Every structure is written in structure tokens, then in C-alpha cells.
Amino acid sequence: MTDKPARGFLATRLRNYFLTGLIICAPLAITAWITWSFILWADSWVKPYLPFRYNPDNFLPYPVPGFGLLTALLLITLVGFFAANLIGRSIVGFGESLLVRTPLVRPIYKGLKQIFQTVLQDQSNSFKKAGLIEYPSAGLWALVFIATDAKGEIAVKFQDRGLDMVAVFLPPTPVPTAGFLIFVPREKIVPLDMSSEDAAKLLLSGGLVAPDYFSGALPVPTDTITTTAKRGKMFSRP
């Protein structure tokens, strides 16, 4: 009779230990795998174009992972440095003029450049805020990333109808890399205080990982409430 409860208790403890270890090891292993895969991917793109004398893999007995990624970061920084002066801007402008005149390359280049300028500029708030909208029908709410106000012809068409519209990005779960671009009236968006990183975690986890939120008033610990109640009873009149 005593062996069965002891075995059940031991099995429960081992299961809890395994789940605790899995919670600790799984994120570390996945993060290391993604980081390592990205480093190898960057090396595979950059190292083949390095001169023979500057590639350490050619004269070292072992490969140097991350050298291609480091070289790419250095080159991108140097390009930005040279493009900041007058001569660099002239060279970049001449190269862009050649690309703009190329029929097939022009729409691809202009579209990608506009996207990167909008997302990476410091003054841009695109995709830095999250919100809630009623989608796909009234009473059902979906988490979205607020992109920007409606611009260009779309903004003019909405203004002719007296509408103040905002572009939002509705990502799916659990892979938020694809989604829908939706124009929503500004007053129908419920802005959230959580950061875009916390909103991404909420999407990736399917709602399991929700960020902590305090509405302003700090929660009172339970033991404090109990102690206060006891003191009230002690000093209360019969």
C-alpha cells in the first residue's frame, strides 16, 4: 500500500523536474540555434566574395564563424558613413538614377527603399504601437500593429468621405510574418500600453504569454489585508 503512493510521488517529482528543465533549456537551445543559423547564413553570403588574402578560412586550420557577418556590418556602416558627405551622396544619387531608369528594377527598388525608410527612420512610429480592433465581426477583437495614417490618394479618398483612417497590420498566429493591411477609423482603434515586443510575444504564444499590466494602483498583498483585518478586530469595541 505504501509503495504505490511513494512511486506516484516520485513520478510526479521527476515530471516536474523535467518540465522545469525543459522550460529553462528549450528557449536557450532555440535561441542558440536561430542565432547560429543566422550567422552561418550571413557567412555563406559574404565569405565567397571576400578576397583570398582577407578570408581567414583560407589560412587558418579551422573556420571562423561570424566573420562574414562582421564584415557585412562593417561594410554597411562604411557605406552609410560615405553616403553622409557630399561626394557620397552624389555617388549614391547617380547610382539610384540608373536604377530608377531600369524598367524592371525600378518598381522593386523604389518599393523596398520606401519600406526601409519608413520602418528604420528614427522619427517613424510605424509598428511601434499595438492596438485592438473589432475583427472579423463586431464583438470579436483582434490584436494589430498600428502602422501609419492613411497617405496619398487613399487619404484623399477617405477625407472626401469625412473619414480619418489609420493603416494597421493584422498578423496571424503563431507566425506573424504575413498578414493583412487594414484601414480602420481612428476612433475604432483601442490603443494598448504594451510594447510591440510584448504584443509579438502574445501573438507567437497564441495568447499564453501576456505581459504584466498595472492600471496605476499597486496591488495590496494578501497578508497585509489579513493583518489589517485582525488589527481592526482587536481594537474594535464589543
N, C-alpha and C positions, 0 to 999 in steps of 0.2 A: 504493500500500500504506500509506503514512503518512497519507494524507488520511482514511481510514476510522477509524483509532484516534483521530485528532485530533478528528474530528466526534463520535465516540461519547463522548469525554471531555468535550467542550464541552456536548453534550446532557445528560450526567449532571450536570455542574456547574450548568447552568441549571435542571434539575429540582430539584436540592437547594436552590438559591436560592429557587425558587418555593414549595417545601414549607415552608422556614423562614419566608418571608414570610407564608404562609398561617397557620402556627401563631401568629404574632405578631398578624396583623391580624384574623383571624376572631374570636377571643374579644373583642377590643376592639370590633369592629363589632357583634357580637351583644349585648354588654353595653350599648353606647350605644343600640342600637335598643330593647331591653327597657326601659331607664331612660326614654328619650324617650316611648315608648308609655304607660308608667305615668303620667308627668307629664301628658301630653295627656288621658289617661282621667280623672285626678283633676280637671283643669281643666274638662272637659266636664260633670262632675257638680256642681262647686261654683260656677263663674262665672255660670251662668244665674240663681242665687238671690241673687247679690250686688246690693245697691242700685246704682243707676245711677252715683251720685257716687263710690262706692268701687271701681268696676271700672275699672282703668287702661286697659283696651282701648277704653273709650268716649271718652277724651280724649287718648290717645297715638296717633301715626301708625302704630304697629306693636304687635302683641300682645305680652304679657309672659308667656311660658311659665313655669309653675311657681307663678304667683301663687295659683291655686286650691288647689294642694296645700299651699302655705304657710299659706293661710287655714284650710284644714281642720285642719292640725296645731295651729294656734293655738287654734281653737275647741275641739278635743278636749282640749287642755291646760287651757283655761279651765273646761270642764265638770268635769274632774277636780279642779281647784282648788276650785270652788264646792261640789262634792259632798263634799269633805273636812271641811267645817264642819257645824254642827248644822242650820242653815237649809237648806243644800243637800241634806243627807241627808233632811230632811223632804220637800222638793220631789220628790226622786228616788223616795223611798218612796211618795209619793202617786201619782206617775205610774206606777210599777210596779204598784201596786194596781189601777189602772184597766186596765192591760194584762192582768193576771192574771185579771180578771173577764170579759174578752172571750173568747168561746168559741173562735173560730178562731185568734186571735192568741196565746192563752196557751201552747199547746204549742210553737209556733215560738220565741217569745221566751224561755221558760224553758230550752229546749234549747240555744239559741245562747248565752245568758248563762252557763250552766253550762260549756259548752265553752270559752268565752273565759276564765272564771275559772280553770279547771283548767290551761289552757295558759299563760296570761300571768302567773300569780302567781309571785312570786319564790321562794317556798318549794316550788314544784312542780318535780319532776324528770321530768315526763312528756315522752317523746320526746327526752330529752337523752342517753340511752344507747342503744347499739346492741348487738345480740347475734345469736347463731346458734341456730337450731332445726332439727331434722330434719323437713323438709317437702319434697315431699308424701308421702314414704315414708322408711322407715329407711335410713340411708346417704346420703341426699340432704339437703344443708344449704342453708338459705335465710337471707338477711340480714333482720333485723327490727329495728324500733324498740320499745324497752320502754316501754309506756305507763304502767301503774299496777297496783297489786294489785287483785284482784277485790273488788268492793264490793257492798253491798246484798244483795238476795235471792240474786244469783248467788254471792256469797261464802258465804252461809249454806248454800246447797245443796252447795257444794263442801266446806265444813267438815263437814257431816253425813257425807260420804263419806271424810273424812280426807285431803282434798286441799288443798294450798297452791298456788293457781293465780295466774298473773300474766297480765294482758292485754297482748298485743303487737300491733303493727301490721305487717302484711306487705305492703309496697308492690310493685308490678310494675316492670319495667324496660322502657323508659327513662323512663317518665312516672310518677313516684311519687306522683301526686296522688290516685289511687284505690288501693284495696287491700282487705285482709281483716282483720277483727278476730278474733284467735285467742286462746283461753285455754290457756296451756301450764303444766304443772307447773314450779315454780321450779327444781327440780334438773335439768330437761332443757334449761334455757337456758344457753348458753355466752356469758357477758358479754364484750364487747370493750372494749379500752382506747381505741379510736379515738373521736373525737367524732362527734356526729350530722351535722356538716357533712361530715366525711370519708366517712361512710357514705353520705350523699346523693350525693356525687361518685362514689363507687364504683357506685352504682345507675344514675345518669344516664349514665355512660360504658359501662355494660354490662360492668364488671369491668376496663376498660382502665386507669383511673386509681386506683391503690391507694396509700393513704398509707404513708409510711415508718414502719417499726417497728423499734425496737431492744429486744431482750429484756433488756438490762441491761449486758452486756459489750460494750465498744466494739470494733468490728472492727479488726483489725490490718492496716495497709497491706501490700500485696504486696511493695513494695520493702524494707520493714523486715524481713520474713521472709527475703527473699533475702540481705540484708546480714548478718543474724544467722547464716544458714547458712554463708555464706562465712567469717565470722569463726570459726565453730566448726571448719571445716576447716583454717584457718590455724593454730589453736592446738591442734589435736588431735595426739596422739602417733602416730608411724608404727607 
